[in-house]
Amino acid sequence: MGYFLFFLLAALTVGAVLGMIISKNQAYNAIFLI
């Protein structure tokens, strides 16, 4: 169960990061991620 929850959170995090990269605010997101 723990591994499943960890994988789910990891997938959501990756999805959020990809969403920010694909979004129009690439420069702002790059600064925010740093």
DOMARVEX-183759 format. One line per field, with one value per atom (N, C-alpha, C): atom name; x, y, z; residue in three letters. Coordinates in nm, 4 decimals. Layout:
N
atom (CA;...)
X (X;...)
Y (Y;...)
Z (Z;...)
rest (ALA;...)
END
This chain:
34
atom (N;CA;C;N;CA;C;N;CA;C;N;CA;C;N;CA;C;N;CA;C;N;CA;C;N;CA;C;N;CA;C;N;CA;C;N;CA;C;N;CA;C;N;CA;C;N;CA;C;N;CA;C;N;CA;C;N;CA;C;N;CA;C;N;CA;C;N;CA;C;N;CA;C;N;CA;C;N;CA;C;N;CA;C;N;CA;C;N;CA;C;N;CA;C;N;CA;C;N;CA;C;N;CA;C;N;CA;C;N;CA;C;N;CA;C;N;CA;C)
X (0.0837;0.0000;0.0875;0.1920;0.2812;0.3461;0.3900;0.4548;0.3563;0.2319;0.1297;0.1056;0.0954;0.0730;0.1925;0.3138;0.4343;0.4368;0.4024;0.4000;0.2950;0.1793;0.0720;0.1165;0.1782;0.2259;0.3346;0.4232;0.5294;0.4691;0.3688;0.3043;0.2368;0.1706;0.1038;0.2071;0.3192;0.4239;0.4812;0.5121;0.5654;0.4641;0.3371;0.2327;0.2253;0.2370;0.2312;0.3507;0.4690;0.5898;0.5785;0.5334;0.5170;0.4142;0.3079;0.2052;0.2631;0.3478;0.4088;0.5042;0.5807;0.6757;0.6011;0.4892;0.4134;0.3367;0.3064;0.2281;0.3040;0.2324;0.2909;0.3894;0.3784;0.4648;0.5942;0.6643;0.7846;0.8932;0.9163;1.0219;0.9907;0.8669;0.8284;0.8421;0.7982;0.8056;0.9506;1.0373;1.1780;1.2389;1.2071;1.2589;1.2006;1.0711;1.0041;1.0635;1.0946;1.1492;1.2894;1.3646;1.4996;1.4874)
Y (-0.1202;0.0000;0.1256;0.1230;0.2393;0.2701;0.1648;0.1853;0.2427;0.1966;0.2464;0.3956;0.4360;0.5776;0.6608;0.6102;0.6816;0.6981;0.5901;0.5951;0.6944;0.6968;0.7885;0.9332;0.9628;1.0991;1.1370;1.0432;1.0703;1.1007;1.0234;1.0445;1.1813;1.2189;1.3496;1.4620;1.4446;1.5469;1.5632;1.4508;1.4553;1.5216;1.4874;1.5468;1.6973;1.7418;1.8853;1.9574;1.8976;1.9584;1.9663;1.8572;1.8582;1.9628;1.9770;2.0759;2.2168;2.2436;2.3763;2.4007;2.2983;2.3132;2.3401;2.2687;2.2842;2.4162;2.4707;2.5935;2.7115;2.8217;2.9397;3.0131;2.9912;3.0637;2.9870;2.9489;2.8669;2.9408;3.0677;3.1428;3.1546;3.1903;3.2057;3.0736;2.9659;2.8346;2.7916;2.8220;2.7851;2.8551;2.9836;3.0589;3.0023;2.9685;2.9167;2.7820;2.6969;2.5648;2.5758;2.6780;2.6961;2.7376)
Z (0.0000;0.0000;0.0000;0.0815;0.0895;-0.0439;-0.1125;-0.2419;-0.3425;-0.3368;-0.4296;-0.4070;-0.2799;-0.2490;-0.2940;-0.2704;-0.3124;-0.4639;-0.5369;-0.6833;-0.7304;-0.6653;-0.7034;-0.6840;-0.5697;-0.5442;-0.6441;-0.6765;-0.7732;-0.9098;-0.9502;-1.0802;-1.0840;-0.9752;-0.9703;-0.9767;-0.9077;-0.9093;-1.0492;-1.1146;-1.2513;-1.3438;-1.3281;-1.4120;-1.3917;-1.2663;-1.2376;-1.2997;-1.2875;-1.3448;-1.4968;-1.5595;-1.7050;-1.7455;-1.6681;-1.6978;-1.6938;-1.5950;-1.5843;-1.7003;-1.7386;-1.8489;-1.9792;-1.9995;-2.1233;-2.1251;-2.0076;-2.0002;-2.0604;-2.0785;-2.1431;-2.0525;-1.9210;-1.8274;-1.8004;-1.9056;-1.8901;-1.8126;-1.8432;-1.7754;-1.6262;-1.5925;-1.4520;-1.3780;-1.4403;-1.3764;-1.3571;-1.4517;-1.4396;-1.3180;-1.3021;-1.1875;-1.0582;-1.0606;-0.9416;-0.9001;-0.9980;-0.9665;-0.9078;-0.9475;-0.8935;-0.7463)
rest (MET;MET;MET;GLY;GLY;GLY;TYR;TYR;TYR;PHE;PHE;PHE;LEU;LEU;LEU;PHE;PHE;PHE;PHE;PHE;PHE;LEU;LEU;LEU;LEU;LEU;LEU;ALA;ALA;ALA;ALA;ALA;ALA;LEU;LEU;LEU;THR;THR;THR;VAL;VAL;VAL;GLY;GLY;GLY;ALA;ALA;ALA;VAL;VAL;VAL;LEU;LEU;LEU;GLY;GLY;GLY;MET;MET;MET;ILE;ILE;ILE;ILE;ILE;ILE;SER;SER;SER;LYS;LYS;LYS;ASN;ASN;ASN;GLN;GLN;GLN;ALA;ALA;ALA;TYR;TYR;TYR;ASN;ASN;ASN;ALA;ALA;ALA;ILE;ILE;ILE;PHE;PHE;PHE;LEU;LEU;LEU;ILE;ILE;ILE)
END
